[in-house]
Amino acid sequence: MAQPIRLLDEVIEALKGLNGYVTLLDITEKIIERNVMDFNAKVLFREQIRGTV
């Protein structure tokens, strides 16, 4: 299934929402909290986020 937003754009939005100085865990939690992307089918989505960062 296609995602409604690119992962890179989602990471950028998470960084904006967290004011820039954050850990990878903060970014991941913010992306999950925003609930824009569907990660149900992706077991290794945290690795995808890390790779994008």
Backbone torsions as a table, in degrees:
resi	resn	phi	psi	omega
1	MET	NA	138.6	179.1
2	ALA	-74.1	141.8	178.0
3	GLN	-84.1	149.4	-179.1
4	PRO	-74.4	-10.9	-177.6
5	ILE	-151.0	147.5	177.0
6	ARG	-70.5	148.8	-179.0
7	LEU	-61.3	-39.2	178.3
8	LEU	-59.0	-44.2	178.8
9	ASP	-64.4	-36.8	178.7
10	GLU	-66.8	-39.9	177.0
11	VAL	-63.3	-42.9	178.7
12	ILE	-61.2	-45.0	178.8
13	GLU	-63.3	-38.8	177.9
14	ALA	-63.5	-42.6	178.4
15	LEU	-62.6	-41.7	177.3
16	LYS	-61.8	-42.6	-179.2
17	GLY	-69.2	-20.0	-178.7
18	LEU	-106.6	7.9	176.7
19	ASN	65.2	26.8	168.1
20	GLY	90.4	-50.8	-175.1
21	TYR	-92.4	98.2	-173.4
22	VAL	-146.2	169.2	174.0
23	THR	-95.9	168.5	176.5
24	LEU	-61.2	-37.5	177.6
25	LEU	-62.3	-41.3	177.6
26	ASP	-60.3	-43.4	-180.0
27	ILE	-62.8	-47.3	-179.2
28	THR	-60.5	-45.3	179.9
29	GLU	-63.6	-38.8	179.4
30	LYS	-66.0	-41.0	178.5
31	ILE	-63.5	-43.3	177.6
32	ILE	-63.9	-41.9	-179.9
33	GLU	-63.1	-40.6	-179.8
34	ARG	-64.7	-31.0	174.1
35	ASN	57.3	37.5	177.8
36	VAL	-88.1	-39.6	-177.6
37	MET	-95.8	152.1	178.7
38	ASP	-98.9	108.2	-179.9
39	PHE	-104.9	9.2	-178.1
40	ASN	-59.7	-38.2	-178.1
41	ALA	-86.3	-9.8	-176.1
42	LYS	-106.4	102.4	-179.5
43	VAL	-69.3	-34.9	-174.9
44	LEU	-102.7	36.2	-176.8
45	PHE	-65.2	-28.6	177.8
46	ARG	-62.9	-36.5	177.1
47	GLU	-68.3	-34.7	176.4
48	GLN	-65.8	-40.0	177.9
49	ILE	-64.6	-46.0	179.2
50	ARG	-59.5	-42.7	178.8
51	GLY	-64.6	-34.7	179.0
52	THR	-70.4	-39.4	179.4
53	VAL	-67.4	NA	NA
